[in-house]
Amino acid sequence: MDSTVLAIFAFVYLGMFLGEVPGLALDRAGVALLGAIALLVAERVTPEAAWNAVDVPTLALLFGLMVVSAQFRLGGFYSYLTRRMSAAQVSPSALLGMVVASAGILSALLANDIVCLAMAPVLAEGCSRRGLDPVPFLLALACSANVGSAATLIGNPQNMLIGQTLHLSFAAYLLDALVPAGLGLLAVWWVIRSATNGKWHKATTIPPVPAPDFNPWQSIKALTVLLLLVAAFLLTAWPREVLALAAAGILLTSRKMASRLVLGLVDWQLLVLFVGLFVVNHALIASGTLPVLRQSAESVGVDLSHPAPFFVVSVLLSNLVSNVPAVMLLLPSATHPSAGPILALSSTLAGNLLIVGSIANIIVVDQAAQLGLKITWRDHARIGIPVTLLTLLIAAAWLAVRAA
């Protein structure tokens, strides 16, 4: 083992756990990038090896889908849908169901983080106008976005990475994940409805939320491209990253929507995080440390080649360092035939346990705070813990049935 590599790796993953470096203005992306730079400076990774460690197809897929999601946002689709939904003359319980269903479906096809970013403030405003407490609905948005994103290989960054690395079939994974994701969304609705116990109303004052005007043409264009893209994923064997880039290219070719506006909504921070972690994890594997750690785990009865321990470790690690770093660390051990669906479902569904378990949760809590709404750790835990346990139980049972 290389002590320098191990020290840099520990520093990076401690940063993933804390979300920052105390005393420094470094977030997770900055920590990952700093770790990669430290490995280059310490000559533990050559520039060529660092470049080769970066999974370019995964980054291309991420980028292409971010552009598609940005088109929906700039076209005002998210805000239009949320305003229509929150203004619908239905009961609070039915509105909760609409929020869960819409967030879950959108997150299965578009980046769940952007869905939450675009919908949260508009949803809070709509609930306030109706005299409803926005907090249960915002928690429903975050939880259902996480659960819904587990349904496909494009719903969230970790699923994209898993699908690309393990060369999973888009259609085959859908068969593994659609049922637990669908039942998981029902579980989200039931848990929040039960926890609210009929106490839906609360007086809140939220100022009008600025949102892009709804542009039917731009939204229809985005929807058409997305549906064609998903059809290509399902029906063809063409590389997903090439298809996603082609979709991005079509949307960037516009006479009215400036490309700088679209590219300004791309999550460059996430792309930097991926690059940094690719280099750091490559260095750990090249140093021979990862096999030693795996052997140590096996010596205490944790054999990651078996589905059950792999599922449990994925859940625990995803809540310690967040799901993307956890997935990167566990992918070399994904040797079981069902390892892909196990890792995708467990790492994604585990994200609802704590606020810091997923970026979607953090986004919703931050957006609420900007509007004067406080969602505490306890508020989230009342919903997040039972939702996580129920959805993980559903996923484990379904995967066991599929494997039988």
TIPA-244823 format. One record per residue (C-alpha): x, y, z; residue in three letters. Coordinates in pm, whole numbers, padded with zeros to 5 digits, always signed. Last residue first. Example, Ala and Ser with C-alpha at 12.3 -4.5 7.8 and 13.67 -1.06 7.14 Angstrom:
BEGIN
+01367-00106+00714SER
+01230-00450+00780ALA
This chain:
BEGIN
-03507-01656-00792ALA
-03309-01347-00895ALA
-03617-01144-00986ARG
-03788-01239-00659VAL
-03479-01140-00460ALA
-03461-00813-00653LEU
-03824-00743-00567TRP
-03775-00816-00197ALA
-03464-00598-00174ALA
-03635-00312-00359ALA
-03946-00323-00139ILE
-03736-00336+00179LEU
-03523-00046+00053LEU
-03839+00153-00022THR
-03985+00090+00322LEU
-03666+00165+00516LEU
-03595+00480+00318THR
-03950+00615+00344VAL
-03959+00538+00719PRO
-03631+00730+00773ILE
-03699+01019+00535GLY
-04037+01124+00669ILE
-03978+01184+01037ARG
-03608+01232+00952ALA
-03685+01536+00734HIS
-03868+01724+01008ASP
-03600+01618+01259ARG
-03321+01748+01036TRP
-03509+02076+01023THR
-03705+02223+00733ILE
-03731+02598+00789LYS
-03937+02803+00547LEU
-03829+03166+00497GLY
-03825+03151+00116LEU
-03446+03111+00099GLN
-03479+02836+00361ALA
-03718+02641+00136ALA
-03468+02653-00152GLN
-03194+02528+00081ASP
-03408+02238+00209VAL
-03512+02143-00146VAL
-03154+02159-00278ILE
-03014+01959+00013ILE
-03268+01681-00041ASN
-03195+01666-00416ALA
-02819+01658-00345ILE
-02865+01328-00166SER
-02792+01173+00173GLY
-02719+01512+00330VAL
-03083+01549+00442ILE
-03076+01199+00588LEU
-03244+00869+00499LEU
-03369+00969+00152ASN
-03040+00895-00023GLY
-03059+00525+00064ALA
-03304+00486-00227LEU
-03032+00589-00473THR
-02747+00376-00339SER
-02970+00070-00295SER
-03139+00091-00635LEU
-02828+00152-00846ALA
-02603-00089-00654LEU
-02852-00376-00660ILE
-02948-00311-01023PRO
-02580-00329-01127GLY
-02475-00612-00895ALA
-02735-00855-01029SER
-02484-01070-01220PRO
-02240-01043-00923HIS
-01909-00871-00999THR
-01974-00521-00868ALA
-01662-00509-00648SER
-01481-00260-00876PRO
-01804-00049-00871LEU
-01802-00007-00492LEU
-01579+00301-00462LEU
-01738+00482-00754MET
-02083+00400-00617VAL
-01996+00540-00274ALA
-01855+00859-00426PRO
-02181+00912-00621VAL
-02412+00809-00334ASN
-02308+01035-00050SER
-01999+00981+00175VAL
-02156+00823+00485LEU
-02514+00776+00367ASN
-02407+00607+00044SER
-02160+00393+00241LEU
-02435+00247+00458LEU
-02675+00169+00173VAL
-02400+00028-00051SER
-02269-00184+00237VAL
-02617-00332+00287VAL
-02673-00417-00081PHE
-02324-00568-00123PHE
-02371-00772+00194PRO
-02697-00915+00052ALA
-02581-00968-00309PRO
-02265-01174-00249HIS
-01935-01067-00410SER
-01908-00800-00142LEU
-01813-01058+00121ASP
-01844-00900+00463VAL
-01758-01180+00710GLY
-01484-01014+00914VAL
-01205-01154+00694SER
-01406-01055+00384GLU
-01381-00689+00481ALA
-01005-00715+00525SER
-00980-00885+00186GLN
-01171-00596+00027ARG
-00944-00341+00195LEU
-00639-00526+00065VAL
-00790-00542-00284PRO
-00847-00162-00269LEU
-00493-00078-00162THR
-00307-00215-00465GLY
-00169+00129-00553SER
-00342+00119-00894ALA
-00683+00079-00725ILE
-00630+00379-00495LEU
-00489+00590-00779ALA
-00790+00510-00999HIS
-01020+00609-00713ASN
-00857+00951-00686VAL
-00855+01009-01064VAL
-01222+00915-01117PHE
-01313+01110-00803LEU
-01168+01431-00940GLY
-01335+01395-01279VAL
-01672+01311-01125PHE
-01662+01610-00890LEU
-01568+01836-01183VAL
-01877+01714-01373LEU
-02091+01780-01066LEU
-01960+02133-01036GLN
-02025+02193-01406TRP
-02396+02145-01347ASP
-02518+02271-01686VAL
-02756+02565-01639LEU
-02515+02820-01791GLY
-02483+02592-02094LEU
-02848+02658-02179VAL
-02819+03034-02132LEU
-02488+03045-02322ARG
-02655+02856-02609SER
-02889+03146-02670ALA
-03254+03044-02718MET
-03401+03212-03027LYS
-03257+03061-03345ARG
-03174+02727-03186SER
-02918+02455-03251THR
-02839+02390-02883LEU
-03140+02159-02868LEU
-03021+01947-03160ILE
-02667+01929-03021GLY
-02792+01821-02681ALA
-02990+01537-02841ALA
-02682+01431-03037ALA
-02478+01441-02714LEU
-02733+01216-02545ALA
-02732+00971-02839LEU
-02352+00960-02837VAL
-02345+00899-02460GLU
-02603+00624-02492ARG
-02396+00427-02740PRO
-02625+00288-03013TRP
-02778-00049-02928ALA
-03128+00057-03028THR
-03483+00014-02898LEU
-03483+00132-02537LEU
-03217+00403-02549PHE
-03348+00519-02887ALA
-03701+00543-02744ALA
-03561+00743-02450VAL
-03395+00985-02692LEU
-03706+01020-02907LEU
-03909+01100-02595LEU
-03651+01355-02478LEU
-03627+01527-02818VAL
-04004+01560-02838THR
-04029+01691-02480LEU
-03759+01952-02538ALA
-03922+02075-02861LYS
-04262+02079-02691ILE
-04112+02292-02412SER
-03944+02533-02654GLN
-04265+02569-02855TRP
-04494+02608-02554PRO
-04281+02880-02389ASN
-04390+02920-02028PHE
-04238+03230-01878ASP
-03929+03160-01669PRO
-03982+03178-01290ALA
-03974+03453-01029PRO
-04138+03344-00702VAL
-04406+03573-00564PRO
-04345+03636-00193PRO
-04414+03359+00056ILE
-04631+03420+00362THR
-04734+03115+00556THR
-05059+03018+00730ALA
-05075+02645+00797LYS
-05313+02381+00667HIS
-05246+02013+00608TRP
-05304+01864+00949LYS
-05487+01550+00833GLY
-05245+01312+01003ASN
-04939+01469+00839THR
-04735+01158+00921ALA
-04992+00931+00754SER
-05006+01137+00432ARG
-04627+01161+00431ILE
-04580+00785+00476VAL
-04854+00691+00226TRP
-04732+00922-00051TRP
-04370+00808-00013VAL
-04479+00442-00007ALA
-04674+00491-00329LEU
-04357+00633-00484LEU
-04167+00327-00362GLY
-04420+00098-00527LEU
-04340+00264-00859GLY
-03964+00261-00795ALA
-03971-00101-00681PRO
-04170-00198-00993VAL
-03968+00003-01245LEU
-03624-00109-01125ALA
-03554-00457-01258ASP
-03760-00425-01576LEU
-03605-00082-01639LEU
-03261-00238-01598TYR
-03334-00477-01883ALA
-03457-00194-02106ALA
-03150+00026-02056PHE
-02913-00269-02094SER
-02622-00246-01855LEU
-02268-00187-01980HIS
-02121-00219-01627LEU
-01938+00115-01644THR
-02202+00301-01848GLN
-02502+00178-01651GLY
-02333+00231-01315ILE
-02219+00582-01406LEU
-02563+00681-01536MET
-02718+00536-01221ASN
-02482+00743-01007GLN
-02566+01062-01194PRO
-02946+01038-01157ASN
-03251+00936-01357GLY
-03061+00823-01666ILE
-03030+00449-01594LEU
-03398+00431-01507THR
-03633+00375-01213ALA
-03400+00501-00940ALA
-03480+00862-01034SER
-03836+00809-00915GLY
-03722+00730-00561VAL
-03495+01034-00534ASN
-03748+01272-00691ALA
-04019+01116-00473SER
-03826+01195-00155CYS
-03740+01553-00251ALA
-04087+01647-00381LEU
-04265+01476-00092ALA
-04047+01673+00149LEU
-04155+01990-00031LEU
-04519+01883-00007PHE
-04495+01812+00365PRO
-04320+02150+00420VAL
-04557+02374+00218PRO
-04823+02396+00490ASP
-05139+02472+00295LEU
-05316+02807+00294GLY
-05386+02779-00078ARG
-05150+03064-00163ARG
-04883+02908+00059SER
-04908+02578-00129CYS
-04853+02754-00462GLY
-04553+02947-00332GLU
-04391+02632-00192ALA
-04449+02452-00522LEU
-04289+02738-00718VAL
-03987+02738-00487PRO
-03939+02359-00508ALA
-04007+02294-00878MET
-03695+02419-01057ALA
-03431+02304-00809LEU
-03613+01977-00742CYS
-03633+01886-01112VAL
-03272+02001-01154ILE
-03154+01758-00887ASP
-03363+01472-01027ASN
-03186+01488-01364ALA
-03444+01403-01630LEU
-03625+01084-01729LEU
-03686+00909-01397ALA
-03689+01246-01222SER
-03984+01363-01431LEU
-04185+01052-01342ILE
-04112+01075-00968GLY
-04167+01449-00945ALA
-04500+01421-01128SER
-04624+01123-00928ALA
-04523+01254-00586VAL
-04658+01604-00652VAL
-04986+01466-00790MET
-05025+01236-00491GLY
-04970+01527-00253LEU
-05234+01722-00446LEU
-05472+01430-00393ALA
-05409+01435-00019SER
-05450+01814-00011PRO
-05791+01775-00183SER
-05831+01886-00543VAL
-05908+02214-00719GLN
-05582+02234-00914ALA
-05375+02546-00837ALA
-05074+02348-00710SER
-05073+02137-01028MET
-05105+02426-01270ARG
-04827+02612-01089ARG
-04601+02305-01083THR
-04653+02229-01453LEU
-04582+02588-01557TYR
-04275+02611-01330SER
-04126+02290-01468TYR
-04203+02369-01833PHE
-04072+02727-01833GLY
-03884+02676-02160GLY
-03562+02759-01978LEU
-03618+02467-01741ARG
-03710+02215-02008PHE
-03407+02318-02215GLN
-03185+02282-01907ALA
-03303+01922-01870SER
-03190+01841-02225VAL
-02856+02016-02165VAL
-02805+01818-01843MET
-02881+01499-02039LEU
-02598+01570-02280GLY
-02353+01657-02004PHE
-02421+01343-01803LEU
-02390+01120-02110LEU
-02064+01289-02209ALA
-01930+01252-01854LEU
-02013+00881-01861THR
-01852+00838-02203PRO
-01538+01025-02083VAL
-01463+00793-01792ASP
-01162+00976-01651VAL
-00882+00736-01559ALA
-00716+00782-01899ASN
-00660+01151-01826TRP
-00515+01075-01485ALA
-00288+00806-01635ALA
-00159+01054-01895GLU
-00102+01325-01634PRO
+00092+01071-01423THR
-00050+00958-01092VAL
+00147+00916-00768ARG
+00371+01200-00879GLU
+00303+01394-00557ALA
+00191+01688-00774VAL
-00042+01462-00974LEU
-00187+01299-00662LEU
-00236+01641-00502ALA
-00421+01765-00813ILE
-00661+01471-00796ALA
-00725+01536-00426GLY
-00781+01906-00491LEU
-01039+01819-00758LEU
-01225+01588-00519ALA
-01218+01848-00241VAL
-01339+02123-00475GLY
-01630+01911-00596ALA
-01726+01825-00238ARG
-01719+02187-00122ASP
-01405+02385-00041LEU
-01422+02725+00126ALA
-01167+02622+00389LEU
-01179+02621+00768GLY
-01347+02283+00788PRO
-01318+02102+00452VAL
-01661+02050+00299GLU
-01944+01802+00255GLY
-01841+01632+00579LEU
-01856+01278+00438PHE
-01725+01370+00092MET
-01449+01572+00259GLY
-01358+01266+00464LEU
-01355+01083+00132TYR
-01102+01325-00013VAL
-00874+01328+00293PHE
-00882+00947+00320ALA
-00787+00918-00051PHE
-00503+01166-00004ILE
-00373+00970+00296ALA
-00405+00634+00116LEU
-00222+00766-00189VAL
+00058+00895+00034THR
+00073+00573+00237SER
+00111+00355-00075ASP
+00000+00000+00000MET
